[in-house]
Amino acid sequence: MLVVTCDNCQHFDEDAGMRSFLYKFARFLGDVNAVKKGRVGRRIGRRIAGRATGRGLRRLFK
């Protein structure tokens, strides 16, 4: 992670963009792997469950 102390810190935006790209790419590779192994339904179910859990926790700790 790039850490720079200055008045106009735009360096974090660049780092966050790269991290966002890497997470999306990893999710895509996981999808490809699930298709290869024939576990697409399981992956979709877990993704939906994870989103529901995240929303519930967000409402709980809001």
Rosetta blueprint (number, residue, H / E / L):
1 M L
2 L L
3 V L
4 V L
5 T L
6 C L
7 D L
8 N L
9 C L
10 Q L
11 H H
12 F H
13 D H
14 E H
15 D H
16 A H
17 G H
18 M H
19 R H
20 S H
21 F H
22 L H
23 Y H
24 K H
25 F H
26 A H
27 R H
28 F H
29 L H
30 G H
31 D H
32 V H
33 N H
34 A H
35 V H
36 K H
37 K H
38 G L
39 R L
40 V H
41 G H
42 R H
43 R H
44 I H
45 G H
46 R H
47 R H
48 I H
49 A H
50 G H
51 R H
52 A H
53 T H
54 G H
55 R H
56 G H
57 L H
58 R H
59 R H
60 L H
61 F L
62 K L
